[in-house]
Amino acid sequence: MAITRAFKNAVHQERRKTPIVVNGDMNVAQRTTADVTGLGDGDEGYVNIDRMRHTVTAGAGRYTCKQTNDAPTDSGFNFCLELDCTTADTSIAADEFMGIDYRVEGHDVQHLKWGTSDAEYLTVGFWMKADAAVAYSVGFINSDNNRHIRSLFTTSTDWTYHCIPFIGDTDSGPNNDFGEGLRLRFIFHGGSNTTSGTLGTSWESTTGANQHVGGGSFFASTDRSIKITGLQLERGYFTAETMPEFQFESFQENLARCQRYFEKSFDYPSAVPTNSLNGMHWIAVPTAGTGNFHVGFPFKTEKRTTPTIVSYNNNSQSAKVYKGSSAGAAAATIDMIGTNGCRIGSNDSTSSAETGFHFTAESEL
């Protein structure tokens, strides 16, 4: 049975004006809103839903990741992240692993006072629905100090609210910087390298064998599925009945916070346009055929750090730009990259009065 939650105004600290978790309602999917299939061995990174990072190492298991219009009834949520096993893997090698991370910048968790005797609890809340009752694990990695803590939870075939408080780490805290300070990690499949120890239910030096002890496998059969939404992190000790309500943001606020880590020059929610002329940013050449030209391009949102820029040409990754209605012969130059923008140019000396381009800028944790 799904839990009916009642907020009892139990917050004993002032809440942040914005939630720690960005896109916890799974609404924003800049990279694509289409299903991504065949994910498996060696796939690592951000797939479709923003800020949800996938890691799969070794093994024959494969799955599909999608943004699905499904959520708990009357919860205020519209979408979830859905994972569906498409190829099972029941012969589990020691180094196999599959999980989802949410990574937090160090300066965003300084208010927890970790590394002091006043270190505060941090409570994880999320809604989840699965194909069966399966034990999975969740917990934190203190990335700057190589420490972790873990807990098990059990899924249900109904939408169920899970609320798991974790004691603060009095030993050390994340650095106060723009780098990764805290990693929330869900583990859905692991070999003996993650299951052969003792579950790390107290803060300890990160020990691989203690991460998923007692946990089940998402790749146990092709019936396996997981849906998750409403992911939140709250300072303090809470239960399912006292957990503060999810802090909803408008889509535009949510999108802007996601764009701190990733943005694209083409329209949301499109993937790289199949017709590269649609939605391009165009540069006018002062005099056709005169050679070098450059233009400054501001980002929509200031990036976390200097981003990696990738330019696109006709639905494929390329270092070319478009000239008028055909692909440019010379490579585009993308330089002077900072957190607020970059410079785009070309040394194409053939006759053309304009040049266009698509690109992505990524500064993910």
Helices and strands as residue ranges (DSSP letters): E 36-39, E 44-46, E 53-57, E 62-68, E 80-87, E 97-105, G 106-112, E 122-130, E 135-142, E 147-154, E 160-166, E 180-190, H 192-195, E 204-205, G 208-210, G 218-220, E 225-235, H 251-258, E 262-264, E 281-284, E 293-298, E 308-313, E 316-317, E 320-323, E 326-335, E 341-346, E 354-362
